[in-house]
């Protein structure tokens, strides 16, 4: 099957196997931030954006992305680095294996939710597993980053 997928701003016209998952497509074309974890849509390690919305690429057929824009961490490096710094400052970065998918989810959440509550943040991130942090430091980092971001919008 032939697909046209825009990956991080670059258009790819490729023949792919009918059963290829988006995870395999993006990794094949150099987006190694996208990790394979569970292959069952339960861990969030493979999170990418399709048309700006987070999807779990391990269970998203690449053919379904035909004609669409796909974004990985490589495509939002500056914005991701800003949040990653905040995670480090808050002690939320440990082994880092879950970080790419987690960061993609947090960036999508910020675009979608304005001034989210603690409960809304937890619900939005419910599909992202981390075996190292216990989540308290991650929640602290998200709150600090969103507060910093709100300060920029207020002209501080």
N, CA, C and O atoms as a GROMACS GRO file, in nm:
protein
  624
    1UNK      N    1   0.084  -0.117   0.000
    1UNK     CA    2   0.000   0.000   0.000
    1UNK      C    3   0.089   0.124   0.000
    1UNK      O    4   0.193   0.126   0.065
    2UNK      N    5   0.048   0.225  -0.072
    2UNK     CA    6   0.124   0.350  -0.080
    2UNK      C    7   0.058   0.455   0.009
    2UNK      O    8  -0.064   0.473   0.007
    3UNK      N    9   0.141   0.524   0.088
    3UNK     CA   10   0.090   0.630   0.177
    3UNK      C   11   0.169   0.758   0.156
    3UNK      O   12   0.283   0.757   0.110
    4UNK      N   13   0.104   0.867   0.192
    4UNK     CA   14   0.169   0.999   0.197
    4UNK      C   15   0.150   1.046   0.341
    4UNK      O   16   0.039   1.077   0.384
    5UNK      N   17   0.260   1.050   0.414
    5UNK     CA   18   0.255   1.092   0.554
    5UNK      C   19   0.355   1.206   0.572
    5UNK      O   20   0.471   1.195   0.534
    6UNK      N   21   0.308   1.314   0.632
    6UNK     CA   22   0.397   1.425   0.666
    6UNK      C   23   0.446   1.400   0.807
    6UNK      O   24   0.368   1.406   0.903
    7UNK      N   25   0.574   1.372   0.820
    7UNK     CA   26   0.636   1.340   0.948
    7UNK      C   27   0.727   1.454   0.989
    7UNK      O   28   0.830   1.479   0.927
    8UNK      N   29   0.688   1.524   1.094
    8UNK     CA   30   0.763   1.639   1.144
    8UNK      C   31   0.793   1.740   1.034
    8UNK      O   32   0.903   1.795   1.026
    9UNK      N   33   0.694   1.763   0.948
    9UNK     CA   34   0.705   1.863   0.843
    9UNK      C   35   0.762   1.814   0.712
    9UNK      O   36   0.763   1.889   0.614
   10UNK      N   37   0.808   1.690   0.707
   10UNK     CA   38   0.863   1.635   0.583
   10UNK      C   39   0.768   1.531   0.525
   10UNK      O   40   0.726   1.438   0.594
   11UNK      N   41   0.734   1.548   0.398
   11UNK     CA   42   0.640   1.458   0.332
   11UNK      C   43   0.710   1.331   0.285
   11UNK      O   44   0.814   1.336   0.219
   12UNK      N   45   0.653   1.218   0.322
   12UNK     CA   46   0.704   1.087   0.280
   12UNK      C   47   0.599   1.019   0.192
   12UNK      O   48   0.485   1.002   0.234
   13UNK      N   49   0.639   0.980   0.070
   13UNK     CA   50   0.557   0.898  -0.019
   13UNK      C   51   0.621   0.760  -0.013
   13UNK      O   52   0.730   0.740  -0.068
   14UNK      N   53   0.557   0.666   0.052
   14UNK     CA   54   0.621   0.535   0.074
   14UNK      C   55   0.523   0.421   0.052
   14UNK      O   56   0.402   0.434   0.072
   15UNK      N   57   0.580   0.309   0.008
   15UNK     CA   58   0.506   0.183   0.004
   15UNK      C   59   0.531   0.116   0.138
   15UNK      O   60   0.645   0.101   0.180
   16UNK      N   61   0.424   0.075   0.203
   16UNK     CA   62   0.436   0.011   0.334
   16UNK      C   63   0.355  -0.117   0.336
   16UNK      O   64   0.262  -0.133   0.257
   17UNK      N   65   0.390  -0.210   0.425
   17UNK     CA   66   0.305  -0.328   0.443
   17UNK      C   67   0.169  -0.286   0.497
   17UNK      O   68   0.160  -0.190   0.574
   18UNK      N   69   0.065  -0.355   0.459
   18UNK     CA   70  -0.070  -0.321   0.504
   18UNK      C   71  -0.085  -0.321   0.655
   18UNK      O   72  -0.166  -0.246   0.710
   19UNK      N   73  -0.008  -0.406   0.723
   19UNK     CA   74  -0.022  -0.419   0.868
   19UNK      C   75   0.082  -0.338   0.948
   19UNK      O   76   0.096  -0.358   1.068
   20UNK      N   77   0.152  -0.249   0.882
   20UNK     CA   78   0.254  -0.170   0.952
   20UNK      C   79   0.189  -0.073   1.051
   20UNK      O   80   0.093  -0.003   1.017
   21UNK      N   81   0.242  -0.070   1.172
   21UNK     CA   82   0.194   0.026   1.272
   21UNK      C   83   0.271   0.156   1.258
   21UNK      O   84   0.384   0.158   1.211
   22UNK      N   85   0.208   0.265   1.300
   22UNK     CA   86   0.269   0.396   1.289
   22UNK      C   87   0.401   0.402   1.366
   22UNK      O   88   0.495   0.469   1.324
   23UNK      N   89   0.409   0.332   1.478
   23UNK     CA   90   0.534   0.325   1.555
   23UNK      C   91   0.650   0.279   1.468
   23UNK      O   92   0.757   0.339   1.470
   24UNK      N   93   0.629   0.175   1.391
   24UNK     CA   94   0.735   0.122   1.306
   24UNK      C   95   0.768   0.218   1.192
   24UNK      O   96   0.884   0.231   1.153
   25UNK      N   97   0.667   0.286   1.140
   25UNK     CA   98   0.690   0.384   1.034
   25UNK      C   99   0.779   0.499   1.083
   25UNK      O  100   0.879   0.532   1.020
   26UNK      N  101   0.742   0.559   1.196
   26UNK     CA  102   0.818   0.676   1.243
   26UNK      C  103   0.960   0.637   1.283
   26UNK      O  104   1.053   0.714   1.259
   27UNK      N  105   0.977   0.521   1.342
   27UNK     CA  106   1.113   0.476   1.380
   27UNK      C  107   1.196   0.447   1.254
   27UNK      O  108   1.315   0.477   1.249
   28UNK      N  109   1.132   0.390   1.152
   28UNK     CA  110   1.203   0.359   1.027
   28UNK      C  111   1.260   0.486   0.963
   28UNK      O  112   1.364   0.484   0.898
   29UNK      N  113   1.189   0.598   0.983
   29UNK     CA  114   1.233   0.724   0.923
   29UNK      C  115   1.297   0.818   1.025
   29UNK      O  116   1.289   0.940   1.013
   30UNK      N  117   1.363   0.758   1.124
   30UNK     CA  118   1.455   0.831   1.210
   30UNK      C  119   1.402   0.890   1.338
   30UNK      O  120   1.477   0.959   1.408
   31UNK      N  121   1.279   0.866   1.372
   31UNK     CA  122   1.222   0.924   1.495
   31UNK      C  123   1.236   0.823   1.609
   31UNK      O  124   1.141   0.754   1.644
   32UNK      N  125   1.356   0.817   1.664
   32UNK     CA  126   1.387   0.715   1.762
   32UNK      C  127   1.342   0.751   1.903
   32UNK      O  128   1.360   0.672   1.995
   33UNK      N  129   1.285   0.870   1.921
   33UNK     CA  130   1.229   0.906   2.052
   33UNK      C  131   1.105   0.822   2.082
   33UNK      O  132   1.069   0.803   2.198
   34UNK      N  133   1.040   0.774   1.978
   34UNK     CA  134   0.918   0.696   1.994
   34UNK      C  135   0.958   0.554   2.034
   34UNK      O  136   1.026   0.483   1.959
   35UNK      N  137   0.916   0.515   2.153
   35UNK     CA  138   0.960   0.388   2.211
   35UNK      C  139   0.852   0.280   2.200
   35UNK      O  140   0.732   0.309   2.196
   36UNK      N  141   0.899   0.158   2.194
   36UNK     CA  142   0.809   0.042   2.199
   36UNK      C  143   0.810  -0.006   2.343
   36UNK      O  144   0.916  -0.036   2.400
   37UNK      N  145   0.690  -0.013   2.402
   37UNK     CA  146   0.681  -0.058   2.540
   37UNK      C  147   0.596  -0.183   2.550
   37UNK      O  148   0.647  -0.294   2.560
   38UNK      N  149   0.466  -0.163   2.548
   38UNK     CA  150   0.374  -0.273   2.575
   38UNK      C  151   0.314  -0.335   2.450
   38UNK      O  152   0.274  -0.452   2.452
   39UNK      N  153   0.306  -0.260   2.341
   39UNK     CA  154   0.238  -0.304   2.218
   39UNK      C  155   0.089  -0.332   2.239
   39UNK      O  156   0.027  -0.401   2.159
   40UNK      N  157   0.032  -0.277   2.346
   40UNK     CA  158  -0.110  -0.299   2.375
   40UNK      C  159  -0.183  -0.170   2.411
   40UNK      O  160  -0.294  -0.174   2.464
   41UNK      N  161  -0.123  -0.056   2.383
   41UNK     CA  162  -0.185   0.075   2.411
   41UNK      C  163  -0.204   0.102   2.559
   41UNK      O  164  -0.301   0.168   2.597
   42UNK      N  165  -0.115   0.052   2.643
   42UNK     CA  166  -0.132   0.069   2.787
   42UNK      C  167  -0.026   0.154   2.855
   42UNK      O  168  -0.046   0.197   2.969
   43UNK      N  169   0.087   0.181   2.790
   43UNK     CA  170   0.196   0.247   2.863
   43UNK      C  171   0.224   0.391   2.821
   43UNK      O  172   0.279   0.468   2.900
   44UNK      N  173   0.187   0.429   2.700
   44UNK     CA  174   0.208   0.566   2.655
   44UNK      C  175   0.347   0.597   2.601
   44UNK      O  176   0.372   0.709   2.558
   45UNK      N  177   0.438   0.500   2.600
   45UNK     CA  178   0.574   0.525   2.552
   45UNK      C  179   0.578   0.563   2.404
   45UNK      O  180   0.671   0.631   2.360
   46UNK      N  181   0.479   0.520   2.329
   46UNK     CA  182   0.479   0.539   2.184
   46UNK      C  183   0.396   0.659   2.140
   46UNK      O  184   0.361   0.670   2.022
   47UNK      N  185   0.364   0.750   2.232
   47UNK     CA  186   0.275   0.861   2.201
   47UNK      C  187   0.335   0.954   2.096
   47UNK      O  188   0.448   1.000   2.109
   48UNK      N  189   0.256   0.980   1.992
   48UNK     CA  190   0.288   1.079   1.888
   48UNK      C  191   0.160   1.159   1.866
   48UNK      O  192   0.056   1.126   1.922
   49UNK      N  193   0.168   1.262   1.786
   49UNK     CA  194   0.048   1.337   1.749
   49UNK      C  195   0.014   1.307   1.605
   49UNK      O  196   0.101   1.305   1.518
   50UNK      N  197  -0.113   1.286   1.579
   50UNK     CA  198  -0.165   1.279   1.443
   50UNK      C  199  -0.263   1.395   1.432
   50UNK      O  200  -0.363   1.402   1.502
   51UNK      N  201  -0.231   1.485   1.341
   51UNK     CA  202  -0.311   1.607   1.325
   51UNK      C  203  -0.325   1.682   1.459
   51UNK      O  204  -0.430   1.739   1.489
   52UNK      N  205  -0.216   1.680   1.538
   52UNK     CA  206  -0.213   1.755   1.663
   52UNK      C  207  -0.273   1.686   1.783
   52UNK      O  208  -0.272   1.742   1.893
   53UNK      N  209  -0.326   1.567   1.767
   53UNK     CA  210  -0.389   1.494   1.877
   53UNK      C  211  -0.302   1.374   1.915
   53UNK      O  212  -0.252   1.303   1.828
   54UNK      N  213  -0.284   1.350   2.046
   54UNK     CA  214  -0.202   1.236   2.086
   54UNK      C  215  -0.266   1.102   2.051
   54UNK      O  216  -0.386   1.082   2.073
   55UNK      N  217  -0.186   1.013   1.996
   55UNK     CA  218  -0.229   0.876   1.966
   55UNK      C  219  -0.119   0.781   2.010
   55UNK      O  220  -0.002   0.818   2.020
   56UNK      N  221  -0.158   0.658   2.036
   56UNK     CA  222  -0.062   0.554   2.073
   56UNK      C  223  -0.022   0.482   1.946
   56UNK      O  224  -0.100   0.403   1.891
   57UNK      N  225   0.098   0.510   1.899
   57UNK     CA  226   0.140   0.464   1.766
   57UNK      C  227   0.161   0.314   1.757
   57UNK      O  228   0.170   0.260   1.646
   58UNK      N  229   0.171   0.244   1.870
   58UNK     CA  230   0.189   0.098   1.864
   58UNK      C  231   0.063   0.027   1.815
   58UNK      O  232   0.070  -0.085   1.766
   59UNK      N  233  -0.052   0.094   1.828
   59UNK     CA  234  -0.177   0.031   1.785
   59UNK      C  235  -0.251   0.115   1.681
   59UNK      O  236  -0.370   0.095   1.657
   60UNK      N  237  -0.180   0.207   1.620
   60UNK     CA  238  -0.238   0.295   1.519
   60UNK      C  239  -0.180   0.255   1.383
   60UNK      O  240  -0.061   0.278   1.358
   61UNK      N  241  -0.260   0.196   1.296
   61UNK     CA  242  -0.206   0.154   1.166
   61UNK      C  243  -0.148   0.273   1.088
   61UNK      O  244  -0.210   0.379   1.080
   62UNK      N  245  -0.030   0.255   1.031
   62UNK     CA  246   0.033   0.362   0.953
   62UNK      C  247  -0.057   0.404   0.837
   62UNK      O  248  -0.059   0.521   0.800
   63UNK      N  249  -0.130   0.311   0.781
   63UNK     CA  250  -0.220   0.343   0.670
   63UNK      C  251  -0.326   0.445   0.711
   63UNK      O  252  -0.373   0.523   0.628
   64UNK      N  253  -0.362   0.444   0.837
   64UNK     CA  254  -0.462   0.540   0.887
   64UNK      C  255  -0.407   0.683   0.889
   64UNK      O  256  -0.483   0.780   0.890
   65UNK      N  257  -0.275   0.696   0.890
   65UNK     CA  258  -0.211   0.828   0.889
   65UNK      C  259  -0.192   0.882   0.748
   65UNK      O  260  -0.137   0.991   0.730
   66UNK      N  261  -0.236   0.807   0.648
   66UNK     CA  262  -0.222   0.851   0.509
   66UNK      C  263  -0.288   0.988   0.491
   66UNK      O  264  -0.405   1.007   0.526
   67UNK      N  265  -0.213   1.082   0.436
   67UNK     CA  266  -0.264   1.217   0.412
   67UNK      C  267  -0.263   1.306   0.534
   67UNK      O  268  -0.314   1.418   0.530
   68UNK      N  269  -0.205   1.259   0.644
   68UNK     CA  270  -0.208   1.335   0.770
   68UNK      C  271  -0.069   1.377   0.813
   68UNK      O  272   0.032   1.326   0.765
   69UNK      N  273  -0.067   1.472   0.907
   69UNK     CA  274   0.058   1.519   0.967
   69UNK      C  275   0.082   1.445   1.097
   69UNK      O  276  -0.006   1.439   1.183
   70UNK      N  277   0.200   1.388   1.110
   70UNK     CA  278   0.240   1.316   1.231
   70UNK      C  279   0.357   1.392   1.293
   70UNK      O  280   0.451   1.432   1.225
   71UNK      N  281   0.348   1.412   1.425
   71UNK     CA  282   0.454   1.484   1.497
   71UNK      C  283   0.507   1.395   1.608
   71UNK      O  284   0.431   1.335   1.683
   72UNK      N  285   0.639   1.389   1.616
   72UNK     CA  286   0.706   1.318   1.725
   72UNK      C  287   0.784   1.420   1.807
   72UNK      O  288   0.783   1.539   1.776
   73UNK      N  289   0.849   1.374   1.910
   73UNK     CA  290   0.929   1.463   1.994
   73UNK      C  291   1.033   1.538   1.912
   73UNK      O  292   1.065   1.653   1.942
   74UNK      N  293   1.086   1.473   1.809
   74UNK     CA  294   1.184   1.540   1.723
   74UNK      C  295   1.127   1.663   1.656
   74UNK      O  296   1.201   1.755   1.620
   75UNK      N  297   0.996   1.667   1.638
   75UNK     CA  298   0.930   1.778   1.571
   75UNK      C  299   0.893   1.894   1.662
   75UNK      O  300   0.851   1.999   1.614
   76UNK      N  301   0.909   1.876   1.793
   76UNK     CA  302   0.876   1.982   1.889
   76UNK      C  303   0.989   1.999   1.991
   76UNK      O  304   0.964   2.017   2.111
   77UNK      N  305   1.111   1.992   1.943
   77UNK     CA  306   1.227   1.989   2.032
   77UNK      C  307   1.239   2.109   2.125
   77UNK      O  308   1.270   2.092   2.243
   78UNK      N  309   1.217   2.228   2.075
   78UNK     CA  310   1.234   2.347   2.159
   78UNK      C  311   1.132   2.349   2.272
   78UNK      O  312   1.167   2.371   2.388
   79UNK      N  313   1.008   2.326   2.238
   79UNK     CA  314   0.901   2.323   2.338
   79UNK      C  315   0.923   2.208   2.437
   79UNK      O  316   0.903   2.225   2.558
   80UNK      N  317   0.964   2.095   2.386
   80UNK     CA  318   0.990   1.978   2.472
   80UNK      C  319   1.107   2.005   2.566
   80UNK      O  320   1.103   1.966   2.682
   81UNK      N  321   1.210   2.070   2.516
   81UNK     CA  322   1.326   2.100   2.600
   81UNK      C  323   1.289   2.192   2.716
   81UNK      O  324   1.342   2.178   2.826
   82UNK      N  325   1.198   2.285   2.691
   82UNK     CA  326   1.152   2.376   2.795
   82UNK      C  327   1.085   2.296   2.908
   82UNK      O  328   1.115   2.318   3.026
   83UNK      N  329   0.996   2.206   2.872
   83UNK     CA  330   0.930   2.125   2.974
   83UNK      C  331   1.028   2.028   3.040
   83UNK      O  332   1.021   2.006   3.161
   84UNK      N  333   1.117   1.969   2.962
   84UNK     CA  334   1.216   1.875   3.018
   84UNK      C  335   1.303   1.943   3.123
   84UNK      O  336   1.338   1.883   3.225
   85UNK      N  337   1.339   2.070   3.099
   85UNK     CA  338   1.416   2.145   3.200
   85UNK      C  339   1.337   2.157   3.329
   85UNK      O  340   1.390   2.140   3.438
   86UNK      N  341   1.210   2.186   3.315
   86UNK     CA  342   1.123   2.197   3.432
   86UNK      C  343   1.114   2.063   3.505
   86UNK      O  344   1.115   2.060   3.628
   87UNK      N  345   1.106   1.954   3.432
   87UNK     CA  346   1.104   1.822   3.495
   87UNK      C  347   1.232   1.798   3.574
   87UNK      O  348   1.228   1.746   3.686
   88UNK      N  349   1.344   1.834   3.516
   88UNK     CA  350   1.473   1.815   3.583
   88UNK      C  351   1.479   1.899   3.710
   88UNK      O  352   1.522   1.851   3.815
   89UNK      N  353   1.438   2.024   3.701
   89UNK     CA  354   1.439   2.114   3.818
   89UNK      C  355   1.351   2.061   3.930
   89UNK      O  356   1.380   2.085   4.048
   90UNK      N  357   1.244   1.991   3.897
   90UNK     CA  358   1.152   1.940   3.998
   90UNK      C  359   1.185   1.797   4.041
   90UNK      O  360   1.110   1.737   4.118
   91UNK      N  361   1.295   1.742   3.991
   91UNK     CA  362   1.335   1.606   4.028
   91UNK      C  363   1.246   1.499   3.968
   91UNK      O  364   1.236   1.389   4.023
   92UNK      N  365   1.182   1.530   3.856
   92UNK     CA  366   1.088   1.437   3.794
   92UNK      C  367   1.152   1.350   3.687
   92UNK      O  368   1.086   1.261   3.633
   93UNK      N  369   1.276   1.371   3.656
   93UNK     CA  370   1.345   1.295   3.551
   93UNK      C  371   1.433   1.190   3.616
   93UNK      O  372   1.524   1.223   3.692
   94UNK      N  373   1.405   1.065   3.589
   94UNK     CA  374   1.486   0.960   3.646
   94UNK      C  375   1.550   0.880   3.533
   94UNK      O  376   1.649   0.924   3.476
   95UNK      N  377   1.496   0.765   3.500
   95UNK     CA  378   1.562   0.687   3.394
   95UNK      C  379   1.540   0.748   3.257
   95UNK      O  380   1.624   0.734   3.169
   96UNK      N  381   1.426   0.816   3.237
   96UNK     CA  382   1.399   0.886   3.112
   96UNK      C  383   1.334   0.803   3.003
   96UNK      O  384   1.302   0.857   2.897
   97UNK      N  385   1.314   0.674   3.026
   97UNK     CA  386   1.259   0.590   2.920
   97UNK      C  387   1.117   0.633   2.881
   97UNK      O  388   1.082   0.629   2.763
   98UNK      N  389   1.037   0.673   2.978
   98UNK     CA  390   0.899   0.712   2.949
   98UNK      C  391   0.888   0.858   2.907
   98UNK      O  392   0.782   0.901   2.862
   99UNK      N  393   0.994   0.934   2.921
   99UNK     CA  394   0.987   1.080   2.901
   99UNK      C  395   0.936   1.124   2.764
   99UNK      O  396   0.852   1.213   2.760
  100UNK      N  397   0.981   1.068   2.652
  100UNK     CA  398   0.930   1.118   2.524
  100UNK      C  399   0.778   1.110   2.511
  100UNK      O  400   0.715   1.208   2.471
  101UNK      N  401   0.721   0.995   2.543
  101UNK     CA  402   0.575   0.981   2.534
  101UNK      C  403   0.505   1.069   2.635
  101UNK      O  404   0.402   1.130   2.605
  102UNK      N  405   0.559   1.078   2.755
  102UNK     CA  406   0.502   1.162   2.860
  102UNK      C  407   0.504   1.308   2.818
  102UNK      O  408   0.404   1.378   2.834
  103UNK      N  409   0.617   1.354   2.765
  103UNK     CA  410   0.629   1.494   2.723
  103UNK      C  411   0.531   1.523   2.609
  103UNK      O  412   0.468   1.629   2.609
  104UNK      N  413   0.518   1.434   2.513
  104UNK     CA  414   0.423   1.456   2.403
  104UNK      C  415   0.281   1.469   2.457
  104UNK      O  416   0.203   1.550   2.407
  105UNK      N  417   0.247   1.390   2.557
  105UNK     CA  418   0.114   1.397   2.616
  105UNK      C  419   0.094   1.529   2.690
  105UNK      O  420  -0.011   1.592   2.678
  106UNK      N  421   0.194   1.570   2.767
  106UNK     CA  422   0.184   1.696   2.843
  106UNK      C  423   0.171   1.815   2.748
  106UNK      O  424   0.090   1.905   2.771
  107UNK      N  425   0.250   1.816   2.641
  107UNK     CA  426   0.242   1.927   2.545
  107UNK      C  427   0.103   1.931   2.479
  107UNK      O  428   0.048   2.039   2.457
  108UNK      N  429   0.048   1.815   2.447
  108UNK     CA  430  -0.086   1.810   2.388
  108UNK      C  431  -0.190   1.857   2.489
  108UNK      O  432  -0.285   1.927   2.453
  109UNK      N  433  -0.172   1.819   2.614
  109UNK     CA  434  -0.266   1.861   2.718
  109UNK      C  435  -0.267   2.013   2.731
  109UNK      O  436  -0.373   2.075   2.744
  110UNK      N  437  -0.149   2.073   2.728
  110UNK     CA  438  -0.142   2.218   2.740
  110UNK      C  439  -0.215   2.288   2.625
  110UNK      O  440  -0.277   2.392   2.645
  111UNK      N  441  -0.209   2.230   2.508
  111UNK     CA  442  -0.280   2.288   2.394
  111UNK      C  443  -0.431   2.273   2.407
  111UNK      O  444  -0.507   2.358   2.363
  112UNK      N  445  -0.473   2.164   2.469
  112UNK     CA  446  -0.616   2.132   2.474
  112UNK      C  447  -0.687   2.190   2.597
  112UNK      O  448  -0.800   2.238   2.586
  113UNK      N  449  -0.623   2.186   2.713
  113UNK     CA  450  -0.688   2.228   2.837
  113UNK      C  451  -0.630   2.361   2.885
  113UNK      O  452  -0.508   2.378   2.894
  114UNK      N  453  -0.718   2.454   2.916
  114UNK     CA  454  -0.676   2.583   2.971
  114UNK      C  455  -0.690   2.577   3.122
  114UNK      O  456  -0.799   2.550   3.173
  115UNK      N  457  -0.582   2.602   3.194
  115UNK     CA  458  -0.582   2.603   3.340
  115UNK      C  459  -0.644   2.475   3.398
  115UNK      O  460  -0.743   2.482   3.471
  116UNK      N  461  -0.586   2.358   3.366
  116UNK     CA  462  -0.645   2.231   3.412
  116UNK      C  463  -0.631   2.213   3.563
  116UNK      O  464  -0.536   2.259   3.625
  117UNK      N  465  -0.729   2.144   3.620
  117UNK     CA  466  -0.724   2.108   3.761
  117UNK      C  467  -0.631   1.988   3.777
  117UNK      O  468  -0.592   1.924   3.680
  118UNK      N  469  -0.597   1.959   3.901
  118UNK     CA  470  -0.514   1.841   3.931
  118UNK      C  471  -0.582   1.714   3.879
  118UNK      O  472  -0.516   1.626   3.824
  119UNK      N  473  -0.712   1.705   3.897
  119UNK     CA  474  -0.787   1.589   3.850
  119UNK      C  475  -0.785   1.578   3.697
  119UNK      O  476  -0.771   1.468   3.644
  120UNK      N  477  -0.800   1.690   3.628
  120UNK     CA  478  -0.797   1.689   3.481
  120UNK      C  479  -0.659   1.648   3.430
  120UNK      O  480  -0.648   1.574   3.332
  121UNK      N  481  -0.553   1.696   3.496
  121UNK     CA  482  -0.417   1.657   3.457
  121UNK      C  483  -0.400   1.507   3.475
  121UNK      O  484  -0.352   1.438   3.385
  122UNK      N  485  -0.438   1.456   3.592
  122UNK     CA  486  -0.423   1.313   3.619
  122UNK      C  487  -0.502   1.229   3.519
  122UNK      O  488  -0.453   1.126   3.472
  123UNK      N  489  -0.622   1.271   3.485
  123UNK     CA  490  -0.704   1.198   3.388
  123UNK      C  491  -0.639   1.200   3.250
  123UNK      O  492  -0.635   1.098   3.182
  124UNK      N  493  -0.587   1.316   3.210
  124UNK     CA  494  -0.524   1.329   3.078
  124UNK      C  495  -0.402   1.240   3.066
  124UNK      O  496  -0.374   1.183   2.961
  125UNK      N  497  -0.329   1.227   3.177
  125UNK     CA  498  -0.204   1.150   3.176
  125UNK      C  499  -0.222   1.004   3.216
  125UNK      O  500  -0.123   0.932   3.232
  126UNK      N  501  -0.344   0.960   3.234
  126UNK     CA  502  -0.369   0.827   3.289
  126UNK      C  503  -0.308   0.713   3.208
  126UNK      O  504  -0.283   0.606   3.263
  127UNK      N  505  -0.284   0.732   3.081
  127UNK     CA  506  -0.226   0.626   2.998
  127UNK      C  507  -0.075   0.626   2.992
  127UNK      O  508  -0.017   0.547   2.917
  128UNK      N  509  -0.008   0.712   3.068
  128UNK     CA  510   0.137   0.719   3.066
  128UNK      C  511   0.194   0.654   3.192
  128UNK      O  512   0.178   0.706   3.303
  129UNK      N  513   0.260   0.542   3.174
  129UNK     CA  514   0.317   0.470   3.288
  129UNK      C  515   0.462   0.509   3.310
  129UNK      O  516   0.539   0.527   3.216
  130UNK      N  517   0.498   0.522   3.437
  130UNK     CA  518   0.636   0.549   3.477
  130UNK      C  519   0.666   0.461   3.597
  130UNK      O  520   0.594   0.464   3.697
  131UNK      N  521   0.770   0.383   3.586
  131UNK     CA  522   0.803   0.292   3.695
  131UNK      C  523   0.902   0.354   3.795
  131UNK      O  524   0.931   0.293   3.898
  132UNK      N  525   0.953   0.473   3.766
  132UNK     CA  526   1.057   0.531   3.850
  132UNK      C  527   1.010   0.641   3.945
  132UNK      O  528   1.053   0.645   4.060
  133UNK      N  529   0.924   0.729   3.898
  133UNK     CA  530   0.902   0.854   3.972
  133UNK      C  531   0.794   0.850   4.077
  133UNK      O  532   0.802   0.928   4.173
  134UNK      N  533   0.695   0.766   4.067
  134UNK     CA  534   0.584   0.769   4.161
  134UNK      C  535   0.487   0.882   4.131
  134UNK      O  536   0.392   0.903   4.206
  135UNK      N  537   0.508   0.955   4.024
  135UNK     CA  538   0.418   1.056   3.969
  135UNK      C  539   0.412   1.188   4.046
  135UNK      O  540   0.377   1.290   3.986
  136UNK      N  541   0.444   1.192   4.175
  136UNK     CA  542   0.434   1.318   4.251
  136UNK      C  543   0.526   1.424   4.191
  136UNK      O  544   0.485   1.539   4.175
  137UNK      N  545   0.648   1.387   4.159
  137UNK     CA  546   0.742   1.485   4.102
  137UNK      C  547   0.700   1.526   3.961
  137UNK      O  548   0.720   1.641   3.922
  138UNK      N  549   0.641   1.435   3.886
  138UNK     CA  550   0.592   1.469   3.753
  138UNK      C  551   0.477   1.569   3.763
  138UNK      O  552   0.472   1.666   3.687
  139UNK      N  553   0.384   1.547   3.855
  139UNK     CA  554   0.272   1.640   3.874
  139UNK      C  555   0.324   1.777   3.919
  139UNK      O  556   0.275   1.880   3.873
  140UNK      N  557   0.424   1.777   4.007
  140UNK     CA  558   0.484   1.903   4.052
  140UNK      C  559   0.547   1.976   3.933
  140UNK      O  560   0.533   2.098   3.921
  141UNK      N  561   0.615   1.904   3.848
  141UNK     CA  562   0.679   1.964   3.730
  141UNK      C  563   0.575   2.021   3.634
  141UNK      O  564   0.593   2.130   3.580
  142UNK      N  565   0.466   1.949   3.614
  142UNK     CA  566   0.360   1.998   3.525
  142UNK      C  567   0.300   2.126   3.580
  142UNK      O  568   0.282   2.223   3.507
  143UNK      N  569   0.269   2.125   3.708
  143UNK     CA  570   0.210   2.245   3.769
  143UNK      C  571   0.306   2.364   3.758
  143UNK      O  572   0.263   2.475   3.725
  144UNK      N  573   0.434   2.342   3.786
  144UNK     CA  574   0.533   2.450   3.777
  144UNK      C  575   0.545   2.502   3.635
  144UNK      O  576   0.553   2.622   3.613
  145UNK      N  577   0.547   2.412   3.539
  145UNK     CA  578   0.561   2.450   3.398
  145UNK      C  579   0.438   2.527   3.349
  145UNK      O  580   0.451   2.628   3.279
  146UNK      N  581   0.319   2.479   3.387
  146UNK     CA  582   0.198   2.549   3.347
  146UNK      C  583   0.191   2.687   3.411
  146UNK      O  584   0.144   2.782   3.348
  147UNK      N  585   0.236   2.699   3.536
  147UNK     CA  586   0.237   2.829   3.604
  147UNK      C  587   0.336   2.922   3.535
  147UNK      O  588   0.306   3.040   3.516
  148UNK      N  589   0.451   2.871   3.500
  148UNK     CA  590   0.553   2.949   3.428
  148UNK      C  591   0.498   2.994   3.293
  148UNK      O  592   0.519   3.108   3.250
  149UNK      N  593   0.429   2.903   3.226
  149UNK     CA  594   0.369   2.932   3.097
  149UNK      C  595   0.261   3.038   3.109
  149UNK      O  596   0.252   3.127   3.024
  150UNK      N  597   0.179   3.031   3.214
  150UNK     CA  598   0.074   3.130   3.237
  150UNK      C  599   0.136   3.266   3.264
  150UNK      O  600   0.081   3.369   3.224
  151UNK      N  601   0.250   3.269   3.332
  151UNK     CA  602   0.321   3.393   3.358
  151UNK      C  603   0.368   3.460   3.230
  151UNK      O  604   0.364   3.583   3.218
  152UNK      N  605   0.412   3.380   3.134
  152UNK     CA  606   0.455   3.436   3.005
  152UNK      C  607   0.338   3.498   2.931
  152UNK      O  608   0.352   3.602   2.867
  153UNK      N  609   0.222   3.432   2.940
  153UNK     CA  610   0.103   3.484   2.872
  153UNK      C  611   0.054   3.615   2.936
  153UNK      O  612  -0.005   3.699   2.870
  154UNK      N  613   0.079   3.629   3.068
  154UNK     CA  614   0.039   3.750   3.139
  154UNK      C  615   0.140   3.864   3.123
  154UNK      O  616   0.120   3.973   3.175
  155UNK      N  617   0.249   3.836   3.051
  155UNK     CA  618   0.349   3.939   3.023
  155UNK      C  619   0.457   3.950   3.129
  155UNK      O  620   0.532   4.048   3.130
  156UNK      N  621   0.469   3.854   3.217
  156UNK     CA  622   0.572   3.858   3.320
  156UNK      C  623   0.708   3.829   3.261
  156UNK      O  624   0.808   3.829   3.333
   0.00000   0.00000   0.00000
